[in-house]
Amino acid sequence: MPFNDPDGVERFQVLSPVRMHAHGVHDLNRWFQRRFRPQGEWADTLGDEQIGRKDKVIQLRNQKRKGWSPSTGQQEEYLANGEIGTVARVKNKWFDIAFAGRPEIRFGYREVRSARTAAPSSWPTP
């Protein structure tokens, strides 16, 4: 999946009905990170889940959020529970997320519990 195509995140998904067991989202997420994240790359990660750049994430609640686009500047958008995106950047304990269907807009999230990675695990919200 080319990273510059946030819509591509919807082409691959693993679901688990549990979080904490060997087949739960926490262990599955770590397996995917070991398997597909090249060693020594993307050193900046956040949270217990070690979410990093290019990781797949999912919005966990409906909310209006301010996003930023180089062409339009700051704008408020509605994000729905279940929207899929990728981490575009991790810097100073902030995630910049690009959601599918909105390739030019980045939404900032701090390391706080409220969003979860979709391939398959968890992450932050404001």
SVG drawing of the C-alpha trace seen along z (x, -y; Angstrom):
<svg xmlns="http://www.w3.org/2000/svg" viewBox="-20 -28 38 45">
<polyline fill="none" stroke="black" stroke-width="0.4" points="0.0,0.0 1.5,-3.3 1.6,-5.6 0.6,-8.6 -2.7,-6.9 -4.6,-6.9 -7.5,-5.2 -5.3,-2.1 -5.6,-1.4 -9.0,0.1 -7.5,2.9 -6.1,4.9 -7.7,5.5 -7.4,8.1 -10.2,8.3 -10.2,10.0 -13.1,10.3 -10.8,10.0 -8.1,7.7 -5.8,9.4 -5.5,13.1 -2.8,14.5 -5.1,14.0 -6.2,10.6 -5.5,7.2 -2.5,6.4 -0.5,9.5 -1.7,9.4 -0.5,5.8 2.9,6.7 3.2,9.5 2.4,7.3 4.8,4.7 7.7,7.2 6.8,8.8 6.2,5.7 8.0,2.8 11.6,2.7 14.2,2.9 15.6,-0.4 13.0,-2.5 10.2,-4.6 11.9,-4.9 9.3,-7.4 6.4,-5.4 3.8,-6.2 1.8,-4.4 1.7,-0.9 0.8,0.3 4.0,-1.3 2.0,-2.9 4.3,-4.5 4.5,-6.1 2.6,-4.3 0.6,-2.2 -3.1,-1.7 -5.5,-3.3 -9.3,-3.6 -11.4,-6.4 -13.2,-5.2 -15.9,-7.9 -17.9,-10.3 -16.6,-13.9 -15.8,-17.1 -12.0,-17.8 -9.8,-20.5 -7.6,-19.3 -5.0,-21.0 -4.3,-20.9 -1.5,-22.7 -4.0,-24.0 -6.9,-25.1 -5.2,-25.6 -7.2,-24.7 -10.7,-23.4 -13.2,-21.5 -14.3,-18.1 -16.7,-15.4 -14.9,-12.1 -17.1,-9.1 -16.5,-6.1 -14.9,-3.4 -13.0,-5.7 -9.7,-4.2 -6.4,-6.1 -2.6,-5.9 -0.2,-7.7 1.6,-10.2 3.9,-11.5 4.8,-11.1 6.4,-14.1 6.5,-15.5 3.9,-13.0 1.5,-13.9 0.2,-11.7 -0.7,-13.3 -3.3,-11.0 -4.4,-10.9 -7.8,-9.3 -9.1,-7.4 -11.1,-9.7 -9.3,-12.8 -5.7,-12.4 -4.8,-16.1 -6.0,-16.7 -4.0,-15.8 -5.6,-15.4 -3.5,-15.8 -3.9,-13.4 -2.0,-13.4 -1.0,-10.2 -4.2,-9.7 -6.5,-6.7 -9.5,-6.9 -8.6,-5.7 -7.3,-2.3 -5.1,-0.9 -7.0,1.1 -4.3,3.5 -5.5,4.6 -5.0,2.6 -5.2,-0.7 -4.2,-4.3 -5.0,-7.9 -7.6,-10.7 -7.7,-14.4"/>
</svg>
